[in-house]
Amino acid sequence: MPAVLWCAFLATHLWLGYDGLYNPNEPFGDVTGVYLPWVQQSLDGFRLGIDGPWVYPILAFLPMLASMVLGPGLYGVGWMIMVTLADAAIFAYLITRVRPVAAAQGSAADEAVDPAVVDYATETSRRITAAWWWLGFLLLLGPVSLGRIDIFTVDLVIAGLLVVSTRPALAGVLLALATWVKVWPAAIVAAAVIAVRRRFRVAVGAVVTLVGVALVAFAFGSGLNVFSFISEQNGRGMQVESPASTLWMWLAFAGDRSQVFFDSQIITFEVAGPGSGVAAKLMTPLLVVAVAAILVLAFLVVRSGASATVVLPPLALALVTALIVFNKVGSPQFMVWLSAPIILGIATQGRRFFVPAIVAFVMGGLTQIIYPIAYDWVIGLDPVLLTVLTVRNLLTVTLLVMAVVMLWKSRNTTKEVQSDAGGIFRGSFRRTVAGR
């Protein structure tokens, strides 16, 4: 089985890399047309995020720089080498059978793991299923899944979630590093702090890493430029693919004072029409409110006694989908964020995450149709493609509702999960039960 999995892994990455680099719609356009000039500009002396403002957190530059391994002429190939190595590290950990991990409270009773309690065959089967799901999802989402900086944040978040209960401090470090690549993993840090019993270690690992990276940037002379990514996105309008833009896309199709236009400064297509400017200003506050509401709900669920095994996967999924639903930027690569919570859900809850996993599959396939396959038709307001876009966006909202419902029901499912809890959360679960 491992040999088959690795062959599938390599075939998936070879195909996505080839399609990304040679597809006439240029799904790797950001890699070769944006990331490469950024790296060359920095190598020429103007360091983005240090000497001037930049749209990304400072650590996003590292994989971009590393992709110069074969030189600028083969930058796209170098990018795929870096992505494949990063994905391979996470894939290897995912399909490796987990052994009992000693609890961190010191007593012999805590350190002992009753083999009768844990079904290692079930755990291994779930992890392998999660690995197959990941490969299938990447294929359905298409080359954009690997052709953006987001894939590196996803790898770090998957790693952080998989070790959060056995190595909480390390999880905090990994999630904080991901946040310094793109901002969205900050929500996962908050989720882990709420859901995991050893939350203090997660918080310390995250805070030390977040502050440490900032101090290093300061030492290189960044000043406040290290935080410039916070303000650089403020001027963006409603991107055509975002769920909130669906209404204006149909209004533009109907010719009702709405239109699709290209923003050359941000290099993206946006929609404008009656009320779109107000909507753009409201999306960020709505996103903050939605994330806060989900975190409050999670706090109440955890206070009811639910374990991290059942709380963290739907909580992470709810936060990720909220970040997509209430985002005025609807970039197709955002869908790859779903990988992390669903992989965790499959690995720890098995069939309970079957429906979200299938919904994400459909969303991935529809997203590849939207971009890069038929993007010209989308911005051309073709009614068939507008329908595809609308269905994808409605499924995103549906997945958010589904995740919130699963999170709320976590209050009543802890006992059900107890008999077959995966090893990822075993130590945390045993301590939770012992503490009641």
Secondary structure as GFF3:
##gff-version 3
##sequence-region A 1 436
A	DSSP	alpha_helix	2	22	.	.	.	ID=ss1
A	DSSP	alpha_helix	29	30	.	.	.	ID=ss2
A	DSSP	pi_helix	31	35	.	.	.	ID=ss3
A	DSSP	alpha_helix	36	43	.	.	.	ID=ss4
A	DSSP	three_ten_helix	58	60	.	.	.	ID=ss5
A	DSSP	alpha_helix	61	66	.	.	.	ID=ss6
A	DSSP	three_ten_helix	67	70	.	.	.	ID=ss7
A	DSSP	three_ten_helix	72	74	.	.	.	ID=ss8
A	DSSP	alpha_helix	75	95	.	.	.	ID=ss9
A	DSSP	alpha_helix	108	111	.	.	.	ID=ss10
A	DSSP	alpha_helix	120	141	.	.	.	ID=ss11
A	DSSP	three_ten_helix	143	145	.	.	.	ID=ss12
A	DSSP	alpha_helix	150	163	.	.	.	ID=ss13
A	DSSP	alpha_helix	168	179	.	.	.	ID=ss14
A	DSSP	alpha_helix	185	195	.	.	.	ID=ss15
A	DSSP	alpha_helix	199	219	.	.	.	ID=ss16
A	DSSP	three_ten_helix	223	227	.	.	.	ID=ss17
A	DSSP	alpha_helix	229	232	.	.	.	ID=ss18
A	DSSP	beta_strand	238	239	.	.	.	ID=ss19
A	DSSP	three_ten_helix	243	245	.	.	.	ID=ss20
A	DSSP	alpha_helix	246	254	.	.	.	ID=ss21
A	DSSP	beta_strand	259	263	.	.	.	ID=ss22
A	DSSP	beta_strand	268	272	.	.	.	ID=ss23
A	DSSP	alpha_helix	276	303	.	.	.	ID=ss24
A	DSSP	alpha_helix	308	325	.	.	.	ID=ss25
A	DSSP	three_ten_helix	332	338	.	.	.	ID=ss26
A	DSSP	alpha_helix	339	349	.	.	.	ID=ss27
A	DSSP	three_ten_helix	350	353	.	.	.	ID=ss28
A	DSSP	alpha_helix	354	368	.	.	.	ID=ss29
A	DSSP	pi_helix	369	373	.	.	.	ID=ss30
A	DSSP	alpha_helix	375	379	.	.	.	ID=ss31
A	DSSP	alpha_helix	383	409	.	.	.	ID=ss32
A	DSSP	three_ten_helix	410	412	.	.	.	ID=ss33
A	DSSP	alpha_helix	414	418	.	.	.	ID=ss34
A	DSSP	three_ten_helix	423	425	.	.	.	ID=ss35
A	DSSP	alpha_helix	426	434	.	.	.	ID=ss36
###
